């Protein structure tokens, strides 16, 4: 395993994050995280990058707990070569991550990179910056969001991320790395598959623009249909991986699924997740509370930044595959050690009388510096407290306005609905009686008297044939069934002194 030097953070002022695959660079300077146009040699810059999952070999190994810690690195190297069948003649870069285990053996995730692969990607960067402090395997970038408590560590989480050169799926359980795998559907590979489907090379800029802005909801039908076909294959592949992981690691379910892409969320992927995986997907776009002017920044850039914070705090927290350390500090160089020794011999003669004077000045200087720092921090804290109080007041006012507007809207909605119902749905009794009049004439039935109450009216019918009355009632029952709730006539009787038949018809409207 190639050795890696530790980095002192005493001179670090800025953090630079690099995506070497598409030459995108960002710098955290002060409180602003923004794109960086050009790399330069500056010892105040901490340089961080990552290596894609497809460029890393990984596996899990078990080692006896009887192995002493001082021999652990050598045993891990030996196991890595054996388990992965590595070329004994090549000096690979190997790092490991221990997994909590209650068994008789210690369990480690190991990550292996080929030196020539790293050199091809990072040597051009090293020529400009002279060093690269930190190189992280892409699947381990997500670890920082658990350490920073941006995401709760309980449950099993699945992350799917599409970049121009790689697409990989990563699993974490209870905040700990579990498994990762690349799939052959990077954004560039998706473009190649699209060209293969249509049988010609389409314009790259147009394709990437449509994918990033319209996704699977593309307005052009040929783009939409072909992208849907490609992503159907993508999610079938992902489903196979999820099935394997659940079986291999004895998982009952995947609790949360996050999907993201280098240039922003791809529209429509949440529906595919639901249809093919049975999982509700969330955009992989976390709020890191870092000042940034862009509408969207590659999440891997943010993750590199968060991992750098952790690394500067404790280097053991983050896996580092870098073999391009910064030059040794002055005190560690031969020339520096010579000058220091010479200065020390001179200083010994005058050390005692200066001891108390220098100590006094040092304490005064430290107190002065701490007071200045305290004032700055107090002023900044008060500023943010004031801003928070103002925002809370505005939120309270807006909430009250929303409640009032909601009540007004609800009242007006009910009133308009009532007016609409009366104007549109209400049918005048006179309209129905007018229709009945034509039908009475048709069946030779006369009305002696009509009276009504609410939605019910009574017709005193008379005819020289009781069959005419019966046919009339049957006809209006069938024709106006959607307007009449109930129709009833108790009897049709013939008066003793008359030749006509009479009956009282009761009609109840809906």
PANU-590160 format. One record per residue (C-alpha): x, y, z. Coordinates in steps of 0.1 Angstrom, whole numbers, padded with zeros to 4 digits, always signed. Layout:
N
XYZ/...
END
This chain:
510
+0000+0000+0000/+0014+0034-0009/+0019+0057+0021/+0001+0090+0024/+0014+0119+0045/-0009+0137+0070/-0017+0174+0064/-0015+0202+0089/-0045+0225+0087/-0027+0254+0104/-0022+0272+0071/-0054+0262+0053/-0076+0292+0044/-0095+0280+0013/-0109+0247+0002/-0108+0237-0035/-0129+0208-0048/-0122+0192-0082/-0141+0171-0106/-0112+0159-0128/-0136+0141-0152/-0151+0173-0166/-0126+0198-0152/-0151+0216-0129/-0135+0234-0100/-0150+0252-0070/-0134+0271-0041/-0147+0279-0006/-0132+0313+0001/-0145+0331+0031/-0182+0322+0033/-0188+0318-0005/-0186+0285-0024/-0182+0294-0061/-0167+0281-0094/-0129+0285-0098/-0115+0294-0132/-0079+0284-0129/-0058+0263-0105/-0026+0277-0091/+0000+0267-0065/-0011+0281-0032/-0003+0264+0001/-0033+0281+0017/-0056+0260-0006/-0066+0225+0005/-0072+0205-0027/-0099+0178-0026/-0111+0155-0054/-0128+0122-0059/-0124+0091-0080/-0155+0075-0097/-0168+0042-0085/-0159+0026-0118/-0123+0035-0113/-0121+0019-0079/-0120-0018-0070/-0138-0026-0037/-0146-0056-0016/-0152-0067+0020/-0127-0088+0039/-0126-0104+0074/-0096-0104+0097/-0090-0122+0130/-0093-0100+0161/-0061-0116+0173/-0041-0096+0147/-0022-0067+0165/-0031-0032+0153/+0005-0025+0142/+0003-0054+0118/-0032-0046+0105/-0022-0025+0074/+0001-0053+0062/-0026-0080+0066/-0051-0058+0048/-0027-0054+0019/-0021-0091+0017/-0059-0099+0019/-0066-0073-0008/-0042-0089-0032/-0055-0123-0025/-0093-0115-0025/-0091-0093-0056/-0064-0112-0075/-0043-0081-0079/-0010-0081-0098/+0018-0087-0073/+0042-0066-0094/+0020-0035-0091/+0020-0013-0060/-0017-0005-0057/-0032+0023-0036/-0052+0006-0009/-0074+0021+0019/-0097+0004+0043/-0128+0012+0063/-0137-0009+0094/-0173-0020+0098/-0188-0024+0133/-0192-0061+0140/-0199-0083+0170/-0184-0115+0154/-0151-0132+0161/-0136-0114+0131/-0131-0078+0123/-0148-0067+0090/-0133-0041+0066/-0144-0025+0034/-0113-0021+0012/-0109+0003-0017/-0082-0002-0043/-0070+0021-0071/-0044+0015-0098/-0016+0040-0097/-0016+0044-0135/-0053+0052-0135/-0048+0079-0107/-0017+0093-0125/-0036+0097-0158/-0063+0117-0141/-0044+0136-0114/-0008+0142-0126/-0020+0172-0149/-0036+0187-0118/-0005+0181-0097/+0016+0200-0122/-0005+0231-0115/-0011+0228-0078/+0020+0208-0068/-0001+0185-0045/-0035+0170-0040/-0044+0166-0004/-0075+0144-0005/-0089+0119-0031/-0121+0101-0019/-0139+0071-0035/-0172+0085-0048/-0195+0060-0029/-0180+0072+0004/-0188+0109-0003/-0223+0103+0012/-0209+0095+0046/-0205+0132+0054/-0242+0139+0052/-0247+0115+0081/-0218+0129+0101/-0232+0164+0097/-0267+0152+0106/-0281+0165+0073/-0297+0130+0069/-0308+0108+0098/-0287+0077+0100/-0316+0053+0108/-0328+0028+0081/-0314+0017+0048/-0309+0044+0021/-0302+0040-0016/-0284+0068-0036/-0285+0068-0074/-0263+0095-0091/-0257+0101-0128/-0226+0119-0140/-0212+0125-0175/-0188+0096-0171/-0203+0073-0145/-0236+0063-0130/-0235+0044-0097/-0258+0032-0070/-0248+0032-0034/-0264+0017-0003/-0260+0029+0033/-0275+0012+0064/-0279+0031+0097/-0254+0057+0083/-0227+0032+0074/-0215+0024+0039/-0228-0010+0027/-0223-0015-0010/-0219+0003-0043/-0220-0006-0080/-0216+0013-0113/-0241+0008-0141/-0235+0013-0178/-0258+0043-0180/-0237+0074-0175/-0250+0105-0192/-0226+0101-0220/-0235+0064-0224/-0272+0074-0224/-0264+0098-0253/-0246+0070-0272/-0276+0046-0266/-0300+0073-0279/-0279+0077-0311/-0279+0040-0315/-0317+0038-0313/-0323+0066-0338/-0296+0053-0361/-0277+0086-0364/-0256+0110-0343/-0278+0137-0329/-0265+0171-0317/-0249+0167-0283/-0258+0201-0270/-0294+0197-0280/-0296+0162-0264/-0280+0172-0231/-0301+0204-0229/-0334+0185-0234/-0323+0158-0209/-0314+0184-0183/-0344+0207-0188/-0373+0184-0199/-0361+0149-0190/-0386+0122-0197/-0413+0148-0202/-0397+0161-0234/-0420+0180-0257/-0405+0163-0288/-0422+0129-0290/-0392+0111-0305/-0370+0123-0276/-0396+0113-0251/-0403+0078-0265/-0366+0070-0269/-0356+0083-0235/-0384+0064-0218/-0372+0032-0235/-0336+0038-0223/-0346+0046-0187/-0368+0016-0186/-0336-0004-0192/-0319+0017-0165/-0344+0009-0138/-0347-0028-0147/-0309-0029-0141/-0312-0010-0109/-0340-0033-0097/-0318-0063-0102/-0291-0047-0081/-0316-0038-0053/-0328-0074-0053/-0292-0087-0050/-0283-0063-0022/-0315-0071-0002/-0307-0108-0005/-0269-0105+0001/-0272-0082+0031/-0305-0096+0045/-0324-0064+0041/-0362-0063+0045/-0367-0031+0027/-0352+0001+0013/-0364+0030+0035/-0354+0059+0013/-0343+0064-0023/-0325+0095-0035/-0318+0101-0072/-0296+0129-0086/-0276+0140-0116/-0246+0161-0122/-0264+0190-0138/-0297+0189-0119/-0326+0164-0113/-0338+0146-0144/-0376+0152-0147/-0398+0121-0146/-0374+0097-0128/-0396+0096-0097/-0424+0080-0117/-0400+0053-0130/-0388+0047-0094/-0424+0041-0083/-0433+0019-0113/-0402-0003-0115/-0389-0003-0080/-0420+0003-0059/-0401+0031-0041/-0409+0068-0037/-0378+0087-0049/-0365+0120-0035/-0343+0144-0054/-0306+0141-0043/-0303+0178-0035/-0296+0185+0001/-0296+0219+0017/-0260+0223+0031/-0265+0259+0043/-0235+0270+0023/-0235+0303+0004/-0237+0296-0033/-0251+0318-0062/-0258+0289-0086/-0294+0276-0091/-0279+0241-0089/-0244+0228-0081/-0232+0193-0087/-0239+0175-0054/-0206+0157-0055/-0188+0191-0052/-0208+0198-0020/-0201+0164-0007/-0163+0168-0013/-0165+0201+0007/-0183+0184+0036/-0158+0155+0037/-0129+0180+0037/-0143+0196+0068/-0144+0162+0085/-0108+0154+0072/-0094+0186+0086/-0111+0179+0119/-0099+0142+0120/-0081+0125+0092/-0092+0091+0103/-0128+0099+0095/-0122+0100+0057/-0107+0074+0033/-0079+0091+0013/-0065+0076-0019/-0042+0105-0027/-0005+0098-0034/+0003+0134-0042/+0010+0150-0008/+0020+0186-0004/+0057+0194+0001/+0068+0189+0037/+0066+0218+0061/+0097+0239+0065/+0106+0222+0098/+0106+0188+0081/+0130+0197+0053/+0168+0191+0057/+0175+0228+0050/+0149+0239+0074/+0162+0216+0101/+0198+0230+0096/+0186+0266+0100/+0165+0257+0130/+0194+0239+0147/+0218+0269+0140/+0192+0294+0153/+0186+0272+0183/+0223+0271+0193/+0225+0309+0191/+0192+0314+0210/+0203+0292+0239/+0227+0319+0251/+0201+0345+0253/+0171+0323+0260/+0169+0328+0298/+0167+0366+0300/+0143+0367+0271/+0121+0340+0285/+0099+0361+0308/+0098+0391+0284/+0087+0369+0254/+0062+0350+0276/+0046+0383+0287/+0044+0396+0252/+0030+0363+0239/+0002+0363+0265/-0007+0399+0258/-0008+0392+0220/-0029+0361+0225/-0053+0379+0247/-0056+0407+0222/-0062+0383+0193/-0088+0364+0213/-0106+0396+0222/-0107+0407+0186/-0120+0373+0175/-0146+0373+0203/-0159+0407+0192/-0162+0395+0156/-0180+0364+0165/-0203+0383+0189/-0212+0408+0162/-0218+0380+0137/-0240+0360+0161/-0261+0391+0169/-0265+0398+0132/-0279+0364+0126/-0301+0364+0157/-0316+0397+0144/-0321+0383+0109/-0338+0352+0123/-0361+0372+0146/-0371+0394+0116/-0378+0364+0094/-0399+0348+0121/-0420+0379+0124/-0425+0380+0087/-0435+0344+0086/-0460+0350+0114/-0476+0379+0095/-0477+0359+0063/-0493+0329+0081/-0520+0352+0095/-0527+0366+0060/-0529+0331+0046/-0555+0321+0072/-0576+0352+0065/-0574+0348+0027/-0583+0311+0031/-0614+0320+0051/-0624+0346+0025/-0617+0323-0004/-0637+0295+0013/-0667+0318+0019/-0667+0331-0016/-0664+0297-0031/-0694+0284-0012/-0714+0315-0023/-0705+0312-0059/-0712+0274-0059/-0747+0281-0044/-0754+0308-0070/-0741+0286-0098/-0763+0257-0087/-0794+0279-0086/-0787+0295-0119/-0776+0264-0138/-0791+0234-0121/-0825+0247-0109/-0853+0239-0132/-0885+0260-0130/-0917+0241-0123/-0934+0261-0151/-0910+0246-0177/-0920+0210-0167/-0957+0219-0166/-0954+0234-0201/-0940+0202-0213/-0968+0182-0195/-0994+0204-0212/-0982+0192-0247/-0982+0156-0235/-1017+0160-0220/-1030+0172-0253/-1013+0143-0271/-1030+0117-0249/-1064+0136-0248/-1062+0141-0211/-1075+0173-0195/-1066+0190-0162/-1094+0203-0140/-1071+0218-0114/-1034+0222-0105/-1018+0231-0072/-0983+0228-0057/-0963+0228-0025/-0924+0231-0025/-0912+0206-0051/-0945+0186-0053/-0976+0194-0073/-1009+0177-0079/-1028+0175-0112/-1066+0167-0112/-1068+0147-0145/-1100+0138-0165/-1105+0119-0197/-1133+0099-0214/-1110+0068-0214/-1091+0056-0183/-1065+0040-0207/-1055+0075-0219/-1047+0085-0183/-1027+0054-0178/-1007+0058-0210/-1000+0094-0201/-0986+0085-0167/-0965+0058-0182/-0951+0081-0208/-0941+0110-0185/-0926+0085-0160/-0902+0071-0187/-0894+0104-0204/-0889+0126-0173/-0873+0100-0149/-0843+0122-0144/-0864+0152-0133/-0891+0133-0113/-0883+0117-0079/-0917+0101-0075/-0950+0099-0093/-0982+0085-0079/-1020+0083-0086/-1041+0064-0060/-1070+0056-0083/-1087+0063-0116/-1125+0064-0110/-1156+0071-0131/-1181+0094-0116/-1215+0080-0112/-1233+0109-0130/-1206+0114-0156/-1190+0096-0185/-1154+0108-0178/-1127+0092-0157/-1110+0112-0130/-1077+0108-0110/-1055+0129-0088/-1018+0126-0100/-0991+0135-0075/-0957+0144-0090/-0926+0149-0067/-0897+0166-0084/-0860+0160-0077/
END
